[in-house]
Amino acid sequence: MSKKIICLFDVDGTLTMPQQCIDKSLDNYIQNTLRSKFDVAVVGGSDLSKLTRQLGEDVFTKYDYVFAENGLVAYRKEKKIWSKTILSEIGEEKLQDFINFSLHYISQLRLPFKRGNFIEFRTGMINISPVGRNCTIEERNQFYEYDAKHHVREKFIQALKKEFTHLHVTYSIGGQISFDVFPTGWDKTYCLKHVTGYNEIHFFGDKTREGGNDYEIYESDLTVGHRVTDPDDTLKQLETLIKFVDEKSIKQNNI
Ligand code: M1P
């Protein structure tokens, strides 16, 4: 009997370029070729509105599972099956201390430029951007380069860790201009509790090194991890996976 396999994809850097829309060729391949063999799912660090902007409003029919904010907001076959809030977990008092400290820290930062929307309060996490989420694509790329040299986000995270030793939260750099903060354990492995009944869960992600937001799920014993460099690489690795599974089943049938 053939194995039941699901391919679970990160979004930014894996299915799309950061905060961009999915390319037609990869989209078609997943829908027409991959889906004829395996189930498919997505897990993004971003919230649902960004995820639908990048993958299309029809994402719920195109994927068997859709997980926004690491799976804190979860859909299966178009139906919302789960949602849990950071507010209920941490509480207003502690969250406000955290937000106030972050806003003060940001106000003391001198960067080449600053835009608006520095703190995004989401369902299952807080997203903090020292440069501001309202920056343009060009400014986003510029900040990413600047941050690689000056480690603005890493230093910010160190300051938060020092100040909030009592908070059981994880800091995760998943994109170019911000980092996510969520209760420890609410990383992308969180979504796996909804993915049941499969022999293999193949996870594809680009931020798979320690500190990246694909690290825990890539390393998890529950998944077969695939490290990719960009959407083109994802397509190549999918073609290899399909070939491998097909060859294996031909061999098994010949035994
Ligand atoms: O999906 C990866 C990350 O994408 C965005 O990051 P940035 O805007 O910094 O590139 C954010 O939505 C972030 O929450 C998410 O983890």
Residues whose N, C-alpha, C, O or C-beta is under 5 A from the ligand:
A	BS01	M1P	D12 G44 G45 S46 N127 G174 G175 Q176 I177 S178 D180
